[in-house]
Amino acid sequence: MSGYLLTADYTSYFNFNSLRGISLCLGLILIGIAAITIATVAAVKKDKLKPTATICVGVLLAYAVAVAIANVATDFKEGETYTRKYQTIIIALLAVLILGLIVLFAMIDRRKHTGKQHTMSVVYAAICVALAFGLSYIRLFKAPYGGSITLFSLLPIALYSYIFGIRKGVMCGFVYGMLQAVQDPWIVHPLQFILDYPLAFSLVGLCGGLFRNLFRAKTRIDKRFVDTVAISLGMCLGIIGRLMCHLISGAVYFGEYAAGFGFTNEWTYSFVYQCTYVLPDGALAIFGAFILMMSKSFRNQMDKVIANYNKSSQPKEQTPHSVNRQA
């Protein structure tokens, strides 16, 4: 059964003839129910929208954990050692749980945001995701088994995180990762999908703005230097996180191709393969960030967006006239 699940055409998964088909179909049904529930609550009782969305995401993540465990359990090859099996289970659990924690971290925000803030962040998120998705089609190199070097495609996601914060940056990276799965899918397993798409790019969104507040607190240092170093370090960390996700996915699910490239160890093969496109792709994005941050006009515009976003969260001061009218 495991051999069939790993070699069958992906379109055949949309049926109830295999564990993976059942998992996928039930998952789509749960996603549809969650979407209808969230839309209904948003239309009827907006103040309950956030806890409802959090519960729905929690249920979907719990289902993802169950699916990962069930599918990994059926994919064990005959003759594998118990150590190898337990390693695979641990990788599955960690990947799903990390993704769950990241998404929940992005959703659970105790700070109250105004409608203007939400609108502003959503509009800029749409622009950045669209820009990143468009740039991802400009491929300088495409690896034979998935992955490519693009022209600054990671930069809009990192900039969004740097401007609007890591919570919203995670969601922006998550959406971009899902679009990457639609654009050029190379999926053989639910866990491999989580590692290569939503988790890998959520980490880029998480780390893009990780150091902004830390470095901007150093007011005596040149602002141009501060912004350049802060976003560059964040992007470096995000790219390393993305590399680790692809490394694990490549070794566990694509290690069978190692011999064809002259490697005897699947982890060495995966590391070399992922480095051929992840590191150059990230280096190009960091170079683009360096060029933008060196531009005074760009930094001025970025500061205006940050100031307007923060200003929209502050309540308007009441004038004496308005106070008298209320009295």
Phi, psi and omega in degrees: 000319182295323179296321178295318183296327183277337185250348182293153177295141187298328181294336180284356179285344181276061177203177181252028181268355180213164179299319181292323177296318177298316181300315183292315181295315178296324177297317178296322178296316179297319178298318178297317178296317179297318181295318179295319180297313180296318180296321180294314179296321179297327181278328186264312185219091187294332182291344178261007186294313185295310178297326178295315179297321179296317178296316180298316179295321177299319178296316179296322178291321176297320176295321179298321177298314180297318180295317180300315180296315182295316182288322177296320181298327181275348185264003178292130179275152179295137179092355178289145179285159178296327179299316179297320180295315180293324176299318180296318179296317180297317178299317180298311181297315182296317181298312182292318181293320178297315178298318179298316179296320180296314181294316179296323176300321180288329184274323184275103180226113184286343179289140180274128180249141178280166177299325179295321178296314180300315180298315181297315182292322180292318180297313180292326177296316179298318179296314183292319178295317179297318179295316179296319180294320177295317179294333180293344177278346177271090187260123177273336179202141178233123180288153185294330182243042178098148181098143180204160174263120184246175182265090174064027185293333180278343186297314180300324179294316180294320179294320178299316178297323181292325183276314188258354178104162188287332179297310179287330177298323178298314181295323177296316177295323179298313180297318179296320178298321178294323177293325176298324178293328178283323184293310185217072186289135173221082192238126177237351184198146178303319179294320178296323176298314180298316182293315188278339186242279185296319184289315183300316184275338172295325178294325176296317177293326179293316188273344183303318181250020187295325187254006185298305182294325180296315183279327181289345176291339178277081188291338183280347180271148179306127185298323179298318179293319181298309181297318181297313181291319183298311182287328179294316178296318178298318180292323177300315180295318178296321179292322176296318176298318177297318179299319180296320178298312180293326179298312180295315179300316182294320182289320185281319189251347179233015180296341181295341179274358185300316183298326180294339178255010176085018180253142177261344181243127184292330180289320176295317178300314182297318181298314180295317181297313182293324180294335182294336180233328182293312183292314176297322179297317178291322180296321177296319179295319178295321178297319177296321177296321179298317180296317181293317183289339176282347180273121180294322181295320179294316180295325177296317178295320178297318178296324178296318179296316179298317180295317179295322179294316179291324181294326182291345179273348183270135179293147180290139179287136180277132177280158177306323180297316182290328178293319179296323181293321178294323180293000000 
